[in-house]
Amino acid sequence: MARPLRIQYIGARYHVMSRGDRREAIFCDDADRVEFLRTLGQACLKTGWQVHAYCLMSNHFHLVVETPQPNLAVGMKWLLGTYTQRFNRRHRHWGHLFGGRYKAQLIDGRKRGYLRCACDYVHLNPVRARIVSGKKKLDSYRWSSYPAYRQPKLRPPWLRVGRLLGEHGLERDTAATRREFERRMKQARLEPGEQELMRGGWKIGAEDFRDWLADKLGRRGRKDERASERRETDAALAERMVNEALAKARWREIDLATQPKGHHVKVKIARQLRGQTPMSRQGIADRLSMGSASYVSNLLASVDSKL
């Protein structure tokens, strides 16, 4: 039986969770966790994702992510695949790291409360796992976004805190509102009853959320039209980057065909495309007249090793 398609649309919000294959560890040490967050940051740069909350455990992770473009599937494919490659290379493993399909619950963004419920659930994960117990503070667990909400200096550029604070009625990010946020999380820790909403299957929202989605997606067209829309958006972003880079280098389009495959201008553009768009290596090679995907990979690896 074919798996159901991911529901994707502009501005969608998701609670995403993925476990290790056979529930085995996906993080063996803190270096792995640092690497995953670095990879997540790169995925956000490529896709435009806004992360509202995250939590890394030993054999799974949680994200609450908003997608300004309908690209959850392509972004998750890159995130999980790239982290797997880096994990396997570091630990000299091979094969699958993640087990089965990642879980993605749609979050109703029409009313306040549902995003807050999802983020609180993610931030309280160390409590449910009894890693943070007793009088231990929630921000003692450093591998979630909660400490970054409490301390602005810990925030990566891809973490968006304003939306969640707003759902708590805390419109300004000040020391006073951060203390109030901490107080509310202490209360949620003691009274986790609202977290039952997270066990509702594929969605977190009001009773009419399903009907609203059906109406929204019905107006936007069939699934092949939605996929085409996403591809066109990604292609337009990549093309704009190429044109801007050519203008900056004072190159014309014909120079891409006549200059050597490994010219430093081409390598610079390729590195930007690879880092900031979902464009494939072969797509970059074809667009910049750089030969094969493997040649592009070798050039980029050589540049990165010198940085």
Backbone as CSV, one residue per row, in Angstrom:
resi,resn,N_x,N_y,N_z,CA_x,CA_y,CA_z,C_x,C_y,C_z
1,MET,0.848,-1.192,0.000,0.000,0.000,0.000,0.888,1.249,0.000
2,ALA,0.555,2.214,-0.888,1.347,3.444,-0.963,1.157,4.262,0.307
3,ARG,2.239,4.924,0.739,2.141,5.773,1.918,1.431,7.075,1.563
4,PRO,0.668,7.654,2.481,0.000,8.921,2.180,1.016,10.040,1.989
5,LEU,0.684,10.966,1.084,1.566,12.092,0.828,1.596,13.032,2.030
6,ARG,2.735,13.696,2.226,2.819,14.731,3.242,1.921,15.891,2.841
7,ILE,1.233,16.464,3.802,0.437,17.661,3.537,1.359,18.858,3.690
8,GLN,1.540,19.606,2.628,2.459,20.730,2.625,1.765,21.951,2.032
9,TYR,1.978,23.094,2.645,1.454,24.346,2.097,2.272,25.492,2.693
10,ILE,2.159,26.647,2.086,2.907,27.818,2.541,2.509,28.164,3.974
11,GLY,3.504,28.289,4.839,3.248,28.676,6.226,2.816,27.549,7.138
12,ALA,2.910,26.295,6.666,2.502,25.165,7.509,3.443,25.021,8.703
13,ARG,2.878,24.531,9.808,3.662,24.275,11.023,3.538,22.793,11.365
14,TYR,4.630,22.224,11.848,4.659,20.799,12.123,5.366,20.506,13.438
15,HIS,4.913,19.459,14.108,5.708,18.794,15.133,6.316,17.578,14.456
16,VAL,7.638,17.566,14.344,8.362,16.507,13.625,9.139,15.672,14.629
17,MET,9.078,14.356,14.469,9.837,13.454,15.337,10.379,12.304,14.515
18,SER,11.631,11.928,14.764,12.228,10.789,14.067,13.094,10.004,15.045
19,ARG,12.992,8.666,14.966,13.738,7.780,15.860,14.835,7.046,15.113
20,GLY,15.790,6.546,15.873,16.839,5.724,15.308,16.319,4.383,14.837
21,ASP,16.995,3.799,13.886,16.629,2.468,13.391,16.666,1.467,14.552
22,ARG,15.587,0.694,14.693,15.437,-0.256,15.812,15.577,0.450,17.162
23,ARG,15.221,1.735,17.176,15.282,2.573,18.387,16.696,2.675,18.965
24,GLU,17.688,2.514,18.096,19.075,2.648,18.539,19.482,4.117,18.550
25,ALA,20.614,4.406,19.170,21.050,5.794,19.361,21.343,6.476,18.035
26,ILE,20.908,7.726,17.921,21.307,8.565,16.799,22.319,9.622,17.255
27,PHE,22.499,9.725,18.576,23.514,10.613,19.160,24.315,9.791,20.163
28,CYS,25.582,9.567,19.862,26.431,8.790,20.772,27.120,9.669,21.802
29,ASP,27.270,10.945,21.485,27.951,11.855,22.400,27.552,13.285,22.047
30,ASP,28.092,14.237,22.788,27.743,15.634,22.559,28.232,16.128,21.202
31,ALA,29.319,15.579,20.695,29.802,15.992,19.377,28.770,15.675,18.303
32,ASP,28.085,14.544,18.453,27.017,14.207,17.508,25.880,15.219,17.600
33,ARG,25.534,15.629,18.802,24.446,16.590,18.973,24.820,17.950,18.373
34,VAL,26.045,18.352,18.575,26.515,19.603,17.966,26.441,19.497,16.444
35,GLU,26.849,18.356,15.911,26.818,18.152,14.461,25.391,18.180,13.930
36,PHE,24.456,17.582,14.661,23.068,17.598,14.212,22.528,19.026,14.174
37,LEU,22.799,19.811,15.194,22.317,21.191,15.215,22.956,22.011,14.107
38,ARG,24.222,21.743,13.810,24.874,22.422,12.681,24.179,22.055,11.371
39,THR,23.858,20.771,11.213,23.184,20.306,10.006,21.777,20.885,9.922
40,LEU,21.091,20.954,11.059,19.755,21.559,11.085,19.826,23.021,10.658
41,GLY,20.838,23.744,11.138,21.004,25.135,10.729,21.211,25.265,9.228
42,GLN,21.984,24.351,8.648,22.190,24.364,7.197,20.895,24.067,6.462
43,ALA,20.095,23.138,6.992,18.800,22.824,6.380,17.884,24.050,6.409
44,CYS,17.905,24.790,7.507,17.081,25.995,7.610,17.522,27.047,6.597
45,LEU,18.830,27.161,6.398,19.347,28.116,5.421,18.917,27.732,4.012
46,LYS,18.916,26.448,3.718,18.516,25.961,2.401,17.021,26.153,2.139
47,THR,16.207,25.936,3.150,14.760,25.843,2.957,13.980,27.054,3.440
48,GLY,14.600,27.875,4.289,13.880,28.990,4.884,13.067,28.609,6.108
49,TRP,13.244,27.372,6.598,12.497,26.929,7.776,12.732,27.856,8.965
50,GLN,11.724,27.964,9.809,11.831,28.648,11.093,11.539,27.628,12.186
51,VAL,12.510,27.393,13.032,12.355,26.415,14.110,11.871,27.139,15.362
52,HIS,10.785,26.649,15.933,10.227,27.242,17.152,10.668,26.486,18.404
53,ALA,11.002,25.210,18.271,11.452,24.412,19.416,12.143,23.158,18.896
54,TYR,13.091,22.660,19.703,13.722,21.378,19.378,14.158,20.702,20.667
55,CYS,14.330,19.396,20.601,14.867,18.637,21.724,15.543,17.394,21.163
56,LEU,16.789,17.181,21.543,17.562,16.023,21.100,17.688,15.042,22.254
57,MET,17.211,13.827,22.058,17.346,12.772,23.050,18.395,11.774,22.529
58,SER,18.528,10.633,23.155,19.577,9.707,22.726,19.227,8.996,21.426
59,ASN,17.971,8.576,21.271,17.608,7.791,20.085,16.517,8.444,19.244
60,HIS,16.197,9.725,19.514,15.222,10.420,18.688,15.366,11.922,18.894
61,PHE,14.693,12.674,18.032,14.669,14.131,18.193,13.262,14.642,17.896
62,HIS,12.961,15.808,18.444,11.702,16.520,18.180,12.028,17.901,17.624
63,LEU,11.219,18.345,16.660,11.285,19.707,16.143,9.882,20.268,16.059
64,VAL,9.747,21.560,16.292,8.544,22.285,15.898,9.015,23.299,14.868
65,VAL,8.564,23.109,13.630,9.126,23.871,12.512,8.004,24.483,11.686
66,GLU,8.247,25.679,11.198,7.327,26.378,10.302,7.983,26.492,8.934
67,THR,7.216,26.240,7.876,7.770,26.214,6.519,7.163,27.349,5.698
68,PRO,7.884,28.472,5.510,7.361,29.557,4.671,7.074,29.108,3.234
69,GLN,7.786,28.092,2.765,7.491,27.458,1.488,7.088,26.000,1.748
70,PRO,6.288,25.398,0.874,5.830,24.016,1.113,6.918,22.994,0.816
71,ASN,7.906,22.898,1.710,9.095,22.093,1.404,9.548,21.221,2.578
72,LEU,8.617,20.783,3.415,9.020,19.933,4.542,9.697,18.659,4.049
73,ALA,9.115,18.001,3.060,9.625,16.705,2.610,11.042,16.815,2.054
74,VAL,11.284,17.797,1.190,12.614,17.921,0.597,13.640,18.324,1.658
75,GLY,13.214,19.156,2.619,14.130,19.565,3.677,14.468,18.423,4.614
76,MET,13.471,17.610,4.975,13.730,16.474,5.856,14.581,15.414,5.161
77,LYS,14.365,15.226,3.888,15.202,14.280,3.148,16.664,14.701,3.223
78,TRP,16.909,15.991,3.035,18.298,16.476,3.086,18.845,16.379,4.507
79,LEU,18.046,16.810,5.503,18.506,16.813,6.894,18.868,15.414,7.366
80,LEU,17.960,14.468,7.199,18.202,13.106,7.688,19.318,12.426,6.900
81,GLY,19.323,12.622,5.583,20.353,11.996,4.760,21.745,12.547,5.045
82,THR,21.841,13.867,5.180,23.146,14.488,5.412,23.673,14.140,6.800
83,TYR,22.802,14.193,7.817,23.264,13.838,9.160,23.685,12.375,9.214
84,THR,22.954,11.494,8.549,23.319,10.072,8.518,24.716,9.886,7.930
85,GLN,24.993,10.567,6.825,26.315,10.467,6.200,27.411,10.931,7.157
86,ARG,27.168,12.032,7.836,28.177,12.581,8.745,28.356,11.693,9.973
87,PHE,27.251,11.170,10.494,27.323,10.254,11.635,28.090,8.989,11.247
88,ASN,27.744,8.394,10.120,28.407,7.155,9.689,29.884,7.372,9.432
89,ARG,30.232,8.508,8.832,31.638,8.792,8.564,32.419,8.949,9.868
90,ARG,31.824,9.623,10.840,32.524,9.858,12.114,32.705,8.566,12.900
91,HIS,31.676,7.706,12.892,31.714,6.486,13.701,32.089,5.235,12.900
92,ARG,32.386,5.446,11.612,32.769,4.330,10.728,31.675,3.268,10.681
93,HIS,30.434,3.759,10.557,29.280,2.891,10.373,28.836,2.973,8.926
94,TRP,27.840,2.168,8.584,27.241,2.258,7.265,25.772,1.873,7.378
95,GLY,24.990,2.241,6.359,23.579,1.871,6.344,22.682,2.902,6.997
96,HIS,21.451,2.486,7.266,20.431,3.386,7.805,20.753,3.790,9.242
97,LEU,20.436,5.036,9.551,20.529,5.511,10.932,19.132,5.693,11.523
98,PHE,18.211,6.231,10.725,16.854,6.484,11.189,15.936,5.343,10.758
99,GLY,14.983,5.020,11.622,14.096,3.894,11.364,12.752,4.343,10.817
100,GLY,12.389,3.836,9.653,11.085,4.126,9.089,10.923,5.577,8.697
101,ARG,9.669,5.989,8.637,9.331,7.331,8.191,9.237,8.279,9.386
102,TYR,9.739,9.503,9.230,9.605,10.471,10.308,8.132,10.840,10.494
103,LYS,7.782,11.210,11.704,6.415,11.618,12.035,6.301,13.130,11.896
104,ALA,5.232,13.596,11.275,5.023,15.033,11.105,3.562,15.355,11.392
105,GLN,3.301,15.920,12.562,1.948,16.328,12.933,1.733,17.781,12.513
106,LEU,0.680,18.029,11.761,0.332,19.397,11.392,-0.230,20.137,12.601
107,ILE,0.174,21.393,12.748,-0.268,22.217,13.872,-1.198,23.309,13.346
108,ASP,-2.354,23.420,13.930,-3.341,24.431,13.567,-2.809,25.808,13.954
109,GLY,-2.600,26.654,12.951,-2.049,27.982,13.219,-3.085,29.084,13.212
110,ARG,-4.362,28.724,13.143,-5.405,29.751,13.044,-5.701,30.411,14.386
111,LYS,-5.474,29.696,15.466,-5.784,30.207,16.793,-4.593,29.989,17.712
112,ARG,-4.536,30.793,18.744,-3.473,30.623,19.738,-3.682,29.336,20.524
113,GLY,-2.573,28.759,20.948,-2.647,27.629,21.868,-2.050,26.359,21.327
114,TYR,-2.244,26.066,20.046,-1.790,24.782,19.515,-0.275,24.765,19.301
115,LEU,0.289,25.865,18.812,1.749,25.938,18.692,2.388,25.877,20.078
116,ARG,1.797,26.587,21.025,2.318,26.562,22.401,2.284,25.152,22.974
117,CYS,1.195,24.441,22.732,1.069,23.074,23.227,2.188,22.195,22.661
118,ALA,2.459,22.320,21.358,3.498,21.505,20.724,4.878,21.849,21.262
119,CYS,5.164,23.134,21.398,6.490,23.546,21.888,6.690,23.147,23.345
120,ASP,5.653,23.310,24.162,5.766,22.899,25.562,6.015,21.393,25.655
121,TYR,5.327,20.631,24.818,5.519,19.176,24.790,6.972,18.830,24.468
122,VAL,7.538,19.524,23.490,8.930,19.265,23.108,9.878,19.650,24.229
123,HIS,9.668,20.812,24.824,10.568,21.278,25.880,10.479,20.428,27.141
124,LEU,9.336,19.793,27.376,9.170,18.960,28.563,9.575,17.512,28.332
125,ASN,10.074,17.198,27.159,10.471,15.826,26.858,11.505,15.277,27.849
126,PRO,12.525,16.042,28.257,13.482,15.517,29.249,12.835,15.204,30.602
127,VAL,11.742,15.894,30.930,11.019,15.602,32.176,10.294,14.268,32.050
128,ARG,9.601,14.071,30.929,8.886,12.807,30.728,9.845,11.624,30.693
129,ALA,11.058,11.859,30.173,12.052,10.792,30.109,12.813,10.627,31.429
130,ARG,12.489,11.481,32.422,13.101,11.438,33.753,14.601,11.731,33.720
131,ILE,15.006,12.478,32.704,16.385,12.981,32.676,16.480,14.210,33.570
132,VAL,15.436,15.016,33.539,15.318,16.168,34.436,14.226,15.815,35.440
133,SER,14.611,15.584,36.662,13.647,15.147,37.674,13.869,15.902,38.972
134,GLY,12.909,15.737,39.882,13.030,16.386,41.184,13.052,17.893,41.065
135,LYS,13.998,18.512,41.758,14.109,19.964,41.759,15.061,20.480,40.687
136,LYS,15.516,19.588,39.844,16.420,19.972,38.770,15.721,20.925,37.805
137,LYS,16.382,22.003,37.415,15.778,22.985,36.533,15.677,22.448,35.112
138,LEU,14.636,22.876,34.401,14.418,22.410,33.033,15.550,22.836,32.110
139,ASP,16.119,24.020,32.346,17.187,24.468,31.455,18.539,23.827,31.784
140,SER,18.554,22.882,32.738,19.790,22.128,32.980,20.045,21.128,31.849
141,TYR,18.994,20.808,31.089,19.188,19.948,29.927,19.521,20.840,28.741
142,ARG,20.752,20.799,28.299,21.240,21.780,27.329,20.879,21.452,25.894
143,TRP,20.357,20.241,25.625,20.129,19.837,24.234,18.681,20.036,23.806
144,SER,18.060,21.064,24.324,16.772,21.500,23.814,16.851,23.007,23.627
145,SER,15.831,23.564,22.988,15.827,25.008,22.746,15.376,25.793,23.976
146,TYR,14.915,25.111,25.023,14.431,25.838,26.190,15.514,26.734,26.810
147,PRO,16.746,26.271,27.025,17.761,27.176,27.573,17.976,28.418,26.712
148,ALA,17.796,28.291,25.383,17.969,29.443,24.494,16.830,30.449,24.661
149,TYR,15.646,29.971,25.028,14.562,30.900,25.340,14.887,31.701,26.591
150,ARG,15.563,31.065,27.527,15.902,31.737,28.787,17.124,32.647,28.636
151,GLN,18.056,32.291,27.732,19.299,33.042,27.592,19.528,33.393,26.115
152,PRO,19.272,34.628,25.702,19.387,35.009,24.296,20.748,34.696,23.665
153,LYS,21.817,34.711,24.441,23.143,34.469,23.877,23.293,33.041,23.353
154,LEU,22.404,32.141,23.770,22.486,30.750,23.329,21.707,30.498,22.039
155,ARG,21.008,31.498,21.534,20.104,31.276,20.408,20.832,31.214,19.066
156,PRO,20.617,30.142,18.314,21.123,30.111,16.943,20.258,31.016,16.071
157,PRO,20.765,31.478,14.931,19.996,32.434,14.111,18.713,31.853,13.535
158,TRP,18.605,30.522,13.463,17.412,29.910,12.866,16.320,29.609,13.888
159,LEU,16.548,29.903,15.156,15.531,29.681,16.182,14.678,30.935,16.324
160,ARG,13.381,30.795,16.132,12.459,31.920,16.227,11.693,31.822,17.540
161,VAL,11.964,32.729,18.460,11.354,32.642,19.785,10.101,33.494,19.918
162,GLY,9.945,34.492,19.056,8.849,35.450,19.217,7.470,34.842,19.112
163,ARG,7.321,33.855,18.227,5.998,33.258,18.012,5.506,32.543,19.278
164,LEU,6.366,31.735,19.888,5.968,31.009,21.086,5.732,31.956,22.247
165,LEU,6.614,32.935,22.426,6.403,33.896,23.506,5.065,34.617,23.310
166,GLY,4.745,34.950,22.063,3.485,35.607,21.770,2.292,34.741,22.128
167,GLU,2.400,33.426,21.889,1.294,32.534,22.231,1.113,32.428,23.746
168,HIS,2.157,32.723,24.494,2.046,32.788,25.958,1.562,34.162,26.413
169,GLY,1.295,35.057,25.448,0.875,36.408,25.795,2.023,37.306,26.198
170,LEU,3.258,36.901,25.873,4.452,37.667,26.229,4.982,38.323,24.959
171,GLU,4.539,39.536,24.696,4.782,40.159,23.398,6.203,40.675,23.229
172,ARG,6.895,40.990,24.327,8.254,41.531,24.228,9.241,40.554,24.870
173,ASP,10.388,40.436,24.254,11.431,39.531,24.749,12.349,40.313,25.696
174,THR,11.980,40.327,26.973,12.750,41.043,27.987,13.101,40.080,29.114
175,ALA,13.941,40.537,30.019,14.302,39.708,31.170,13.062,39.348,31.976
176,ALA,12.147,40.306,32.113,10.928,40.056,32.891,10.043,39.007,32.205
177,THR,9.886,39.117,30.880,9.036,38.138,30.193,9.696,36.763,30.170
178,ARG,11.018,36.729,30.131,11.697,35.427,30.165,11.515,34.757,31.523
179,ARG,11.485,35.549,32.600,11.205,34.983,33.928,9.771,34.462,33.988
180,GLU,8.843,35.206,33.392,7.452,34.761,33.370,7.306,33.483,32.543
181,PHE,8.043,33.397,31.443,8.025,32.183,30.619,8.528,30.989,31.439
182,GLU,9.573,31.201,32.221,10.087,30.135,33.073,9.036,29.711,34.093
183,ARG,8.335,30.681,34.677,7.302,30.352,35.657,6.197,29.506,35.020
184,ARG,5.813,29.869,33.810,4.747,29.128,33.140,5.186,27.712,32.775
185,MET,6.442,27.539,32.430,6.939,26.201,32.121,7.015,25.343,33.379
186,LYS,7.331,25.963,34.504,7.297,25.220,35.774,5.888,24.732,36.050
187,GLN,4.896,25.576,35.769,3.502,25.190,35.973,3.099,24.072,35.022
188,ALA,3.522,24.179,33.762,3.212,23.134,32.780,3.859,21.810,33.165
189,ARG,5.010,21.899,33.804,5.703,20.695,34.262,4.900,19.975,35.340
190,LEU,4.202,20.752,36.161,3.407,20.172,37.243,2.033,19.716,36.765
191,GLU,1.516,20.375,35.705,0.169,20.070,35.228,0.201,19.805,33.721
192,PRO,0.691,18.648,33.330,0.885,18.366,31.900,-0.362,17.854,31.176
193,GLY,-1.553,18.097,31.713,-2.767,17.527,31.132,-3.009,17.943,29.699
194,GLU,-2.654,19.205,29.335,-2.876,19.694,27.981,-2.073,18.923,26.945
195,GLN,-1.035,18.232,27.383,-0.180,17.514,26.451,-0.891,16.341,25.793
196,GLU,-2.077,15.980,26.283,-2.836,14.899,25.651,-3.212,15.250,24.222
197,LEU,-3.272,16.555,23.897,-3.551,16.963,22.528,-2.527,16.414,21.544
198,MET,-1.306,16.153,22.039,-0.226,15.693,21.165,-0.428,14.252,20.728
199,ARG,-1.342,13.551,21.344,-1.560,12.145,21.011,-2.708,11.973,20.018
200,GLY,-3.046,13.059,19.311,-4.205,13.039,18.430,-3.938,12.606,17.009
201,GLY,-2.837,11.941,16.737,-2.587,11.437,15.389,-1.810,12.417,14.529
202,TRP,-2.319,12.692,13.332,-1.560,13.458,12.348,-1.711,14.967,12.492
203,LYS,-2.570,15.437,13.391,-2.791,16.876,13.498,-2.933,17.292,14.965
204,ILE,-2.647,18.573,15.213,-2.828,19.189,16.520,-3.646,20.442,16.270
205,GLY,-4.951,20.390,16.571,-5.759,21.551,16.252,-7.210,21.384,16.630
206,ALA,-8.002,22.351,16.193,-9.421,22.361,16.489,-10.145,21.266,15.702
207,GLU,-11.406,21.027,16.092,-12.170,19.960,15.449,-12.367,20.209,13.959
208,ASP,-12.427,21.484,13.539,-12.661,21.790,12.124,-11.371,21.953,11.333
209,PHE,-10.219,21.622,11.952,-8.926,21.791,11.266,-8.858,20.918,10.014
210,ARG,-9.347,19.690,10.094,-9.334,18.795,8.937,-10.123,19.410,7.771
211,ASP,-11.317,19.939,8.074,-12.144,20.532,7.022,-11.477,21.771,6.434
212,TRP,-10.847,22.555,7.303,-10.152,23.751,6.817,-9.017,23.373,5.874
213,LEU,-8.263,22.326,6.228,-7.169,21.873,5.367,-7.694,21.374,4.020
214,ALA,-8.779,20.599,4.067,-9.338,20.068,2.824,-9.775,21.203,1.913
215,ASP,-10.377,22.227,2.488,-10.823,23.365,1.694,-9.635,24.135,1.133
216,LYS,-8.622,24.357,1.973,-7.438,25.101,1.546,-6.700,24.383,0.424
217,LEU,-6.460,23.111,0.602,-5.705,22.356,-0.386,-6.540,22.102,-1.634
218,GLY,-7.844,22.000,-1.474,-8.707,21.833,-2.634,-8.670,23.035,-3.545
219,ARG,-8.630,24.230,-2.959,-8.566,25.446,-3.768,-7.236,25.576,-4.469
220,ARG,-6.170,25.039,-3.878,-4.841,25.211,-4.456,-4.547,24.206,-5.547
221,GLY,-5.374,23.199,-5.737,-5.163,22.285,-6.848,-4.693,20.930,-6.402
222,ARG,-4.432,20.066,-7.356,-4.034,18.688,-7.094,-2.600,18.626,-6.616
223,LYS,-2.226,17.422,-6.132,-0.900,17.281,-5.526,0.215,17.543,-6.514
224,ASP,0.053,17.195,-7.813,1.115,17.421,-8.781,1.293,18.915,-9.037
225,GLU,0.185,19.693,-8.951,0.289,21.133,-9.105,0.998,21.757,-7.912
226,ARG,0.739,21.241,-6.703,1.413,21.775,-5.515,2.897,21.471,-5.553
227,ALA,3.258,20.261,-5.999,4.677,19.911,-6.117,5.354,20.802,-7.145
228,SER,4.649,21.086,-8.250,5.205,21.954,-9.284,5.439,23.351,-8.739
229,GLU,4.492,23.833,-7.916,4.649,25.161,-7.309,5.900,25.225,-6.443
230,ARG,6.137,24.180,-5.645,7.323,24.178,-4.794,8.593,24.159,-5.622
231,ARG,8.616,23.321,-6.678,9.813,23.242,-7.525,10.097,24.577,-8.198
232,GLU,9.033,25.250,-8.640,9.223,26.544,-9.298,9.772,27.575,-8.319
233,THR,9.329,27.533,-7.073,9.837,28.463,-6.063,11.320,28.229,-5.799
234,ASP,11.705,26.964,-5.632,13.107,26.630,-5.395,13.967,27.017,-6.597
235,ALA,13.463,26.754,-7.798,14.228,27.059,-9.010,14.418,28.563,-9.166
236,ALA,13.379,29.344,-8.840,13.485,30.795,-8.952,14.529,31.345,-7.990
237,LEU,14.579,30.805,-6.768,15.583,31.237,-5.796,16.990,30.944,-6.308
238,ALA,17.204,29.732,-6.818,18.527,29.356,-7.318,18.931,30.229,-8.508
239,GLU,17.986,30.471,-9.413,18.301,31.279,-10.597,18.652,32.711,-10.216
240,ARG,17.954,33.246,-9.235,18.271,34.601,-8.786,19.687,34.660,-8.212
241,MET,20.068,33.633,-7.436,21.420,33.597,-6.871,22.476,33.544,-7.975
242,VAL,22.219,32.725,-8.990,23.183,32.604,-10.096,23.335,33.947,-10.799
243,ASN,22.229,34.589,-11.126,22.288,35.858,-11.850,22.978,36.949,-11.046
244,GLU,22.705,36.987,-9.736,23.362,37.992,-8.898,24.859,37.740,-8.799
245,ALA,25.237,36.462,-8.690,26.661,36.119,-8.596,27.385,36.416,-9.908
246,LEU,26.742,36.157,-11.037,27.348,36.461,-12.335,27.568,37.967,-12.482
247,ALA,26.581,38.748,-12.085,26.709,40.200,-12.183,27.843,40.713,-11.296
248,LYS,27.965,40.151,-10.105,29.020,40.573,-9.182,30.401,40.231,-9.732
249,ALA,30.511,39.096,-10.423,31.795,38.672,-11.000,32.043,39.294,-12.375
250,ARG,31.059,40.064,-12.868,31.126,40.676,-14.202,31.259,39.614,-15.289
251,TRP,30.524,38.549,-15.086,30.448,37.477,-16.073,29.131,37.589,-16.829
252,ARG,29.158,37.069,-18.067,27.935,36.894,-18.839,27.549,35.418,-18.812
253,GLU,26.350,35.126,-19.265,25.886,33.740,-19.280,26.809,32.855,-20.099
254,ILE,27.347,33.403,-21.205,28.206,32.607,-22.081,29.510,32.198,-21.400
255,ASP,29.924,32.979,-20.385,31.166,32.662,-19.679,31.060,31.339,-18.924
256,LEU,29.861,30.967,-18.516,29.696,29.683,-17.838,30.052,28.523,-18.764
257,ALA,29.766,28.682,-20.039,30.052,27.611,-21.005,31.496,27.618,-21.462
258,THR,32.132,28.792,-21.459,33.486,28.888,-22.024,34.605,28.793,-20.987
259,GLN,34.311,29.118,-19.732,35.349,29.081,-18.704,35.535,27.648,-18.185
260,PRO,36.706,27.326,-17.620,36.980,25.963,-17.128,35.952,25.490,-16.096
261,LYS,35.739,24.191,-16.042,34.753,23.610,-15.116,35.043,23.973,-13.665
262,GLY,36.342,24.025,-13.329,36.698,24.265,-11.940,37.073,25.698,-11.636
263,HIS,36.687,26.646,-12.479,37.017,28.052,-12.257,36.495,28.489,-10.887
264,HIS,37.293,29.338,-10.223,36.943,29.699,-8.840,35.616,30.435,-8.750
265,VAL,35.218,31.155,-9.794,33.918,31.826,-9.779,32.795,30.790,-9.769
266,LYS,32.936,29.755,-10.585,31.929,28.692,-10.613,31.867,27.968,-9.267
267,VAL,33.036,27.720,-8.685,33.067,27.021,-7.405,32.376,27.852,-6.324
268,LYS,32.602,29.161,-6.346,31.979,30.042,-5.364,30.459,30.022,-5.499
269,ILE,29.978,30.075,-6.755,28.526,30.041,-6.979,27.962,28.687,-6.566
270,ALA,28.676,27.619,-6.916,28.223,26.265,-6.570,28.117,26.099,-5.060
271,ARG,29.073,26.625,-4.340,29.057,26.516,-2.877,27.863,27.258,-2.297
272,GLN,27.542,28.420,-2.865,26.382,29.177,-2.397,25.096,28.423,-2.692
273,LEU,24.978,27.867,-3.885,23.770,27.122,-4.247,23.602,25.892,-3.366
274,ARG,24.717,25.203,-3.125,24.644,23.988,-2.315,24.285,24.299,-0.876
275,GLY,24.757,25.440,-0.378,24.516,25.778,1.013,23.180,26.433,1.284
276,GLN,22.601,27.107,0.251,21.423,27.930,0.515,20.182,27.546,-0.281
277,THR,20.258,26.491,-1.071,19.081,26.019,-1.811,19.047,24.492,-1.764
278,PRO,17.905,23.879,-2.071,17.826,22.415,-2.132,18.344,21.845,-3.455
279,MET,18.984,22.659,-4.288,19.439,22.232,-5.609,20.413,21.066,-5.489
280,SER,20.251,20.048,-6.328,21.130,18.879,-6.287,22.496,19.191,-6.877
281,ARG,23.470,18.341,-6.582,24.811,18.524,-7.147,24.790,18.425,-8.670
282,GLN,23.987,17.497,-9.187,23.915,17.378,-10.645,23.238,18.601,-11.257
283,GLY,22.228,19.118,-10.569,21.577,20.333,-11.055,22.542,21.501,-11.084
284,ILE,23.391,21.611,-10.073,24.408,22.669,-10.033,25.417,22.470,-11.158
285,ALA,25.852,21.227,-11.344,26.822,20.933,-12.412,26.264,21.314,-13.773
286,ASP,25.012,20.996,-14.026,24.390,21.318,-15.318,24.225,22.825,-15.491
287,ARG,23.771,23.509,-14.446,23.506,24.950,-14.566,24.782,25.737,-14.774
288,LEU,25.884,25.326,-14.144,27.135,26.090,-14.187,28.158,25.508,-15.154
289,SER,27.760,24.479,-15.919,28.681,23.823,-16.868,29.942,23.332,-16.153
290,MET,29.717,22.524,-15.112,30.820,22.026,-14.300,30.997,20.515,-14.426
291,GLY,30.394,19.903,-15.430,30.603,18.482,-15.652,29.654,17.618,-14.839
292,SER,30.221,16.776,-13.983,29.419,15.787,-13.254,29.174,16.208,-11.806
293,ALA,28.217,15.529,-11.192,27.920,15.780,-9.780,29.110,15.432,-8.898
294,SER,29.812,14.353,-9.222,30.967,13.951,-8.418,32.087,14.974,-8.503
295,TYR,32.239,15.599,-9.667,33.277,16.626,-9.820,32.946,17.836,-8.938
296,VAL,31.684,18.213,-8.921,31.258,19.322,-8.061,31.501,18.968,-6.592
297,SER,31.152,17.746,-6.201,31.352,17.310,-4.813,32.817,17.394,-4.412
298,ASN,33.696,16.924,-5.279,35.137,16.944,-4.973,35.653,18.370,-4.844
299,LEU,35.202,19.256,-5.731,35.637,20.653,-5.659,35.178,21.304,-4.355
300,LEU,33.920,21.092,-4.001,33.385,21.710,-2.788,34.048,21.133,-1.541
301,ALA,34.307,19.836,-1.545,34.982,19.207,-0.403,36.386,19.778,-0.245
302,SER,37.056,20.019,-1.354,38.413,20.564,-1.304,38.402,21.982,-0.748
303,VAL,37.420,22.792,-1.170,37.303,24.163,-0.658,36.998,24.159,0.826
304,ASP,36.023,23.316,1.246,35.631,23.264,2.655,36.755,22.814,3.559
305,SER,37.611,21.936,3.065,38.733,21.427,3.878,39.754,22.502,4.169
306,LYS,39.769,23.566,3.356,40.743,24.653,3.535,40.215,25.769,4.409
307,LEU,38.898,25.698,4.732,38.298,26.774,5.527,38.525,26.567,7.016
